[in-house]
Amino acid sequence: MDTPPPSVLPFRPPNADHPSATIPAARRTELLLDALKSAVAEARDHRLFASGKFAGLFPNRSTACSEAAHEANQLGLFETVRTETKAKQVIEWVRITPKGIAFLHDHDSPKAVLQDLKATLGATAAGIPGWMHDTREQLAELKIEFEARAGEMIARLAELTSRVEAALRRVDAATPRLPSILQTVVPWGVTALEYLDSRREVLVSGDCSLRELFVALRPDFPELTLPEFHAGLRRLHDNRSVQLTRGHSDADPEYAILIGTELCDSVGR
């Protein structure tokens, strides 16, 4: 069956009609990551903006928060669950989408941090030779001591770079694997395991609802039907690649699957 796409947030920031934003991209990304982390910390509906004593994913309706919320809308990071109107103010209640989880994983996962560190180390190492040349001209009398210390710095950077590369290889090696026969029967199995692992890396609380996993798979597997999804989950569960559980109080019954005598609505690793 087809699953409707996430609702579009009705919110538009004060400067939405202007050709360019007024807040630096780095600041908007920081606000976005904070909002996404708050959303995954508790698996429930959240107010988009805080107001008075009521908490929200964004602390206020300032220009920075408004532009960050508008960017989240454009990227599809949240879906609107419901809206409330009080006086002239519209209050949006939202929930994080699979795209939001993927955005958080790509920008805040251990692998992303390690990649940034590796790039920084590479740039630092590349700049050392020029720095050494300038320092030799200015401090010729300290040449011996300087070269000894610079050599130690280069050796330490090389060692740290090697450790970072090894860590990246271990992260890549941790990519989910399935037996070739099972990959043939369940072609979307590896993608499902990767999504569940990415979800766990960004510390999403609780197991993944079956509806959430189905929605996350549809962009890559648009022809996937609910019966095929259930059949594949049974095979992954029997292979112990995933564990089907019962735990989401707000789960959609149509996505639930009967395992033995238990009606399961969630899946974990």
Buried (B, 14 or more C-beta within 10 A) or exposed (E): EEBEEBBEBEBEBEBEEEEEBEBEEEEBBBBBBBBBBBBBEEBEEBBBBBBEEEEBBBBEBBBBBBBBBBBBBEEBBBBBBEBEEEEEEEBBBBBBBBBBBBBBBEBBBEBBEBBEBBEEBEEBBEEEEEEBEEBBEEEEEEEEEBEEEBEEBBEEBEEBBEEBEEBBEEBEEEEBEBEEEBEEEBBBBBBBBBBBBBBBBBEBEBBBBBBBBBBBBBEEBEEBEBEBBBEBBBBBBEBEBBBBBBBBEEBBEEBBBEBEEEEBBBBBE
